[in-house]
Structure formats: structure tokens, C-alpha cells
């Protein structure tokens, strides 16, 4: 399998590193517009291969999309990252132009590619890919929910004072500070509902810390996070490469599912060789449904700023 990662910054380089270290891909192509940057990152990563025990070939290229030809999966991380105080939505103008150009070049060289969108605002950028291309909807995936769910499980384990491996949980809705819907009702510790261990106040705190997880890191780091986003992407790519049919919440184009149409929004799906193998519909409580629909309305507002 060949994987292309567009954008060799912190997020893109982390994607390439985690994908290579899992050793399921034959090649990772890292691309960037900055002269020599992707080549340098690729060389640095390749010099870890003997130390980390992987055989994946990582190559770098400065804006030469011919090097991405015949990619099975392409990850779009390119765009400006958030700065402290910025919302993901404030990035829309600049990043929309970048993402549209990138995806056109990718499809020209890899017509059957599966696209994973990381650039923010992620739900709207995923929607843009649908509207700007003829790629079938099962081959376009927005990464956000996989990352948000990882942050949710981190906060749950912290509150439970238990190993993260004990915890399962999922976040649906929008990849935004106000649009995430952590499903605490369904979260569990080794199959036991977390509501049996945590008070309502503790659960409310977990939900809030999850929603502002990205903003918290941006404030601390001075820019967007990269380790967890890279790991989330590698999980999606591995599910595709190994045809795992693994369930991830992702931003997907909906046509009636969950009562929504013509929107990319975070819902659980089975991810395998074909990309999105199946969207999984779960029964939401009235409160969850209200939050879910309110978040969808906000994403539609953001989508309205696109020039399609």
C-alpha cells in the first residue's frame, strides 16, 4: 500500500511516523510546498527505521504531485494551524483554497485514492472535498471524531483513575469546541457504564474538557497538537490497509442518516479496504439528539462561507 501525506509540518510528519512505525504500508510519500522540507523530514524519519524496526519507505517531495501517483490513501493536513484564541472556523478562507487545490492534484495522479481530511475546520473541509470532486462518498473521510474520541477516553480514564485500556467511549457531532457530543451514556469501563463510577458533575467536567481538548493544547503549545492527530490518522489508514472493518466516528457525507442531508458530520462508521464500509446508526437520547442537531446547524452555517 502507498500512502501520501500532504503537509510535512508537525501533524503531517507525525502521521508519516506513526504509519511507518506500524509497518503496514510499503511507501509513505510526504509532500510540502516548502523547498526541501518534506525531503528533510523523510530523511530524518528514514534514519529511525533501523532503530524502530520498520521497513516502510518514506520519501519526500517539494510540491511534485507526480511522486504521489498511485496512492491508495492520501491524508490532507496542509493549511494554517490554529493559534491561541483562534477557532477552527476562522481558518476557513485560507484552508479552503489550499485543500481544494491539493485534492485536485491528488485525484489527477491517483484517481482511486481514499482521502482523509485533517485540515480545519475539518467538517467543512471534508464537505468541500465532496463538492469539489467526483470522488464517491465512501472514499472521503474526515478524521475529527477519531481524535475527539481518543481525547474523551483520556479524560474518562483520568476521572476514573484507571488505565486507558479499561475505557471505551465515543464522540460524535462536529469537530469543534461547541459541536462535539461525547456519548457519556454509552461510555464504559470494561463493559460497565461509567455512570456507575462517576457523578454527574464529574461526567460534565469530562465532557467539557473533551470539547476544549484542542483549544487547551493550542493554548499550551502555541499551535495545534500533532501527536494525537497523527495517531488518529494512522489508526484510520491501518483500518483501510488491513481491511479491519474497525469502527471509528468520522466526518462523513450524510444522505438521510441520523435525519441529516447534504452535510459532512461526525457519526460512527466501519472503516475497511473500501474506505467507509458502513455508517452505523445508533439510537440517541433526546438530549443527545438536540445537541447533535444544534451542532449540525452550526456546521451548515460554516459551510455557507465556502465558495462552491
C-alpha distance (Angstrom), angle and dihedral (degrees) to the residues before:
residue distance angle dihedral
X1 . . .
X2 3.80 . .
X3 3.79 120.5 .
X4 3.80 125.8 -170.4
X5 3.80 121.9 -158.1
X6 3.80 114.2 -164.9
X7 3.78 111.1 -154.9
X8 3.81 119.4 39.9
X9 3.79 96.5 -153.6
X10 3.77 123.7 114.5
X11 3.82 95.4 -66.0
X12 3.80 95.3 42.8
X13 3.80 93.7 46.2
X14 3.82 90.4 49.3
X15 3.82 89.6 51.2
X16 3.80 90.4 51.7
X17 3.80 92.4 45.9
X18 3.81 96.3 50.4
X19 3.81 93.0 43.7
X20 3.80 91.2 50.5
X21 3.80 93.9 45.7
X22 3.81 91.4 54.2
X23 3.83 86.4 56.8
X24 3.82 98.6 -147.7
X25 3.83 96.7 117.3
X26 3.79 126.0 73.4
X27 3.80 93.5 -151.4
X28 3.79 140.0 11.7
X29 3.80 116.6 -163.4
X30 3.81 113.2 -158.7
X31 3.81 114.9 -161.5
X32 3.80 131.9 -172.7
X33 3.82 138.3 161.4
X34 3.81 93.6 -131.2
X35 3.80 110.8 95.1
X36 3.80 112.2 -105.1
X37 3.80 94.1 -8.2
X38 3.82 98.5 111.1
X39 3.80 90.9 40.4
X40 3.80 90.3 53.8
X41 3.81 93.8 46.9
X42 3.82 90.6 48.1
X43 3.81 92.3 50.0
X44 3.80 91.9 47.8
X45 3.80 91.1 50.1
X46 3.80 93.1 46.5
X47 3.79 88.9 54.9
X48 3.82 87.7 63.0
X49 3.83 93.0 54.4
X50 3.80 97.1 91.8
X51 3.80 90.2 43.4
X52 3.80 95.8 47.9
X53 3.80 96.4 36.0
X54 3.80 104.0 -120.9
X55 3.80 132.4 133.5
X56 3.81 99.4 -163.2
X57 3.80 110.6 127.4
X58 3.81 113.4 -129.4
X59 3.79 117.0 -162.6
X60 3.79 128.5 -179.8
X61 3.78 130.7 -148.7
X62 3.79 137.1 -177.8
X63 3.79 104.5 -129.5
X64 3.83 94.5 -48.1
X65 3.79 103.6 137.1
X66 3.79 92.1 -177.2
X67 3.82 85.1 77.3
X68 3.83 88.2 62.3
X69 3.82 93.6 57.7
X70 3.80 117.0 138.1
X71 3.79 94.6 13.2
X72 3.80 114.2 166.1
X73 3.82 93.3 -158.5
X74 3.80 130.8 18.7
X75 3.79 124.4 -166.1
X76 3.81 118.0 -156.3
X77 3.80 111.9 -153.5
X78 3.80 96.7 146.2
X79 3.79 120.9 122.0
X80 3.77 136.7 75.8
X81 3.82 115.0 -54.2
X82 3.77 125.6 -130.4
X83 3.77 120.5 -88.0
X84 3.81 124.3 -154.1
X85 3.81 110.2 -69.1
X86 3.82 94.4 18.1
X87 3.78 123.4 118.8
X88 3.79 121.0 -140.6
X89 3.81 88.1 -115.6
X90 3.82 92.3 62.0
X91 3.79 89.2 68.0
X92 3.79 94.8 62.2
X93 3.82 102.4 102.6
X94 3.78 98.6 49.8
X95 3.78 97.4 36.0
X96 3.82 95.4 46.5
X97 3.79 91.2 61.1
X98 3.80 91.7 46.5
X99 3.81 95.1 47.6
X100 3.81 93.7 47.0
X101 3.81 92.2 52.2
X102 3.80 92.8 45.2
X103 3.79 96.0 50.4
X104 3.81 92.7 48.0
X105 3.82 89.9 54.7
X106 3.80 92.8 45.4
X107 3.80 94.4 51.3
X108 3.81 91.6 46.5
X109 3.81 89.8 61.2
X110 3.83 99.6 30.4
X111 3.81 109.7 30.6
X112 3.82 93.9 176.4
X113 3.80 96.4 47.1
X114 3.81 123.7 136.5
X115 3.81 109.7 -133.7
X116 3.82 123.1 -144.9
X117 3.80 112.5 -168.5
X118 3.81 119.7 -151.8
X119 3.83 100.9 155.8
X120 3.81 116.0 109.9
X121 2.96 140.2 -77.8
X122 3.78 75.2 39.9
X123 3.82 102.0 -172.2
X124 3.80 91.1 49.4
X125 3.81 93.8 43.9
X126 3.82 89.1 51.5
X127 3.80 89.2 50.5
X128 3.81 89.2 50.1
X129 3.82 90.8 55.4
X130 3.81 89.3 54.1
X131 3.78 93.2 49.5
X132 3.81 96.8 41.6
X133 3.82 97.3 49.3
X134 3.79 142.7 39.0
X135 3.80 92.7 -126.3
X136 3.83 111.1 138.2
X137 3.78 111.3 -106.3
X138 3.82 94.2 -116.5
X139 3.81 88.6 64.7
X140 3.82 96.9 56.5
X141 3.82 117.7 78.1
X142 3.80 130.6 173.5
X143 3.80 110.5 -147.9
X144 3.83 102.1 -150.1
X145 3.79 103.6 99.8
X146 3.80 93.4 54.7
X147 3.81 89.8 56.2
X148 3.80 95.0 42.0
X149 3.81 90.7 51.0
X150 3.81 91.0 51.5
X151 3.80 89.2 53.0
X152 3.81 89.9 47.3
X153 3.80 91.5 53.5
X154 3.80 90.2 47.5
X155 3.81 90.9 55.0
X156 3.82 92.6 43.9
X157 3.81 91.9 52.3
X158 3.79 89.4 47.2
X159 3.81 91.6 53.3
X160 3.81 92.7 42.9
X161 3.81 91.9 45.5
X162 3.79 88.8 -135.1
X163 3.83 138.0 119.4
X164 3.79 113.7 -76.9
X165 3.82 88.5 -127.2
X166 3.82 86.8 69.2
X167 3.81 92.4 58.3
X168 3.79 132.8 82.5
X169 3.78 125.6 178.8
X170 3.78 143.1 137.5
X171 3.79 139.8 -144.6
X172 3.79 121.1 -152.3
X173 3.80 131.9 175.4
X174 3.80 125.6 54.2
X175 3.79 127.6 -8.2
X176 3.80 92.0 -123.2
X177 3.78 138.8 102.6
X178 3.80 91.7 -104.7
X179 3.80 102.2 29.4
X180 3.80 104.5 58.6
X181 3.80 117.1 111.2
X182 3.83 109.2 -160.5
X183 3.79 107.3 -161.8
X184 3.80 98.4 -138.0
X185 3.81 89.8 160.3
X186 3.81 89.2 66.5
X187 3.81 98.8 35.2
X188 3.79 115.1 113.0
X189 3.79 146.7 -176.1
X190 3.80 108.1 -137.3
X191 3.80 89.1 -27.4
X192 3.81 95.5 -46.7
X193 3.84 113.8 114.8
X194 3.81 111.7 -107.4
X195 3.79 87.5 -134.7
X196 3.81 85.6 76.3
X197 3.82 90.4 61.7
X198 3.81 105.8 31.1
X199 3.80 131.6 57.6
X200 3.79 123.6 -126.7
X201 3.80 89.8 -103.7
X202 3.80 91.8 51.7
X203 3.79 91.4 48.8
X204 3.80 91.3 48.5
X205 3.80 89.2 52.4
X206 3.82 91.3 49.4
X207 3.80 90.3 51.3
X208 3.79 93.3 49.6
X209 3.81 94.0 46.0
X210 3.80 88.4 50.4
X211 3.80 93.8 51.5
X212 3.80 93.3 51.4
X213 3.80 93.9 38.5
X214 3.80 93.5 113.7
X215 3.80 94.2 43.0
X216 3.81 90.8 49.1
X217 3.79 91.1 55.1
X218 3.80 92.9 43.5
X219 3.80 89.5 55.0
X220 3.81 91.8 49.2
X221 3.80 97.3 41.8
X222 3.79 101.0 33.3
X223 3.82 89.4 -126.2
X224 3.80 140.6 40.9
X225 3.80 120.9 -56.2
X226 3.80 119.4 -103.7
X227 3.82 114.1 179.8
X228 3.82 97.6 65.3
X229 3.84 94.3 39.2
X230 3.81 89.1 51.2
X231 3.79 91.6 49.3
X232 3.82 91.8 47.7
X233 3.80 90.8 52.6
X234 3.80 92.2 47.8
X235 3.81 89.5 53.6
X236 3.81 91.6 54.0
X237 3.81 93.2 45.4
X238 3.81 91.6 48.7
X239 3.82 90.8 50.5
X240 3.81 88.1 55.1
X241 3.81 96.4 42.6
X242 3.81 93.9 47.2
X243 3.82 95.5 36.1
X244 3.79 89.4 -126.5
X245 3.82 98.0 161.0
X246 3.80 84.3 -142.2
X247 3.79 119.2 172.2
X248 3.78 117.8 -117.6
X249 3.79 130.1 159.6
X250 3.82 104.3 -119.8
X251 3.79 138.1 167.9
X252 3.80 103.4 -100.0
X253 3.79 136.7 169.9
X254 3.79 107.3 -99.3
X255 3.79 126.2 -151.6
X256 3.78 103.5 179.2
X257 3.79 99.3 -34.1
X258 3.80 111.2 132.7
X259 3.80 86.9 3.8
X260 3.82 92.8 -71.1
X261 3.79 130.3 122.8
X262 3.82 136.1 -172.0
X263 3.80 96.0 9.4
X264 3.81 137.8 104.3
X265 3.77 107.9 -131.1
X266 3.79 140.3 157.7
X267 3.80 114.1 -87.9
X268 3.82 133.2 143.2
X269 3.79 117.1 -91.1
X270 3.77 140.5 169.7
X271 3.81 109.3 -113.3
X272 3.80 120.3 -155.9
X273 3.80 145.0 133.0
X274 3.81 93.5 -43.7
X275 3.78 94.1 46.8
X276 3.79 108.3 -118.2
X277 3.80 105.1 29.3
X278 3.80 96.5 174.1
X279 3.78 139.1 -8.5
X280 3.81 109.0 -131.1
X281 3.80 115.3 -142.4
X282 3.79 115.5 -155.3
X283 3.77 128.1 -173.5
X284 3.80 109.9 -103.0
X285 3.79 125.3 -155.8
X286 3.80 117.9 -118.0
X287 3.81 90.6 -102.5
X288 3.81 93.2 48.5
X289 3.79 90.8 47.0
X290 3.80 92.0 51.3
X291 3.82 92.0 51.0
X292 3.80 90.9 44.4
X293 3.81 93.8 52.2
X294 3.82 93.5 43.6
X295 3.80 89.4 53.5
X296 3.79 90.4 48.9
X297 3.81 90.1 54.8
X298 3.82 90.0 54.5
X299 3.81 91.9 49.8
X300 3.81 89.4 51.6
X301 3.80 88.7 53.3
X302 3.81 90.1 52.7
X303 3.81 91.1 46.0
X304 3.79 87.6 56.1
X305 3.81 89.2 68.5
X306 3.81 91.3 64.0
X307 3.80 119.7 104.1
X308 3.80 100.4 -135.0
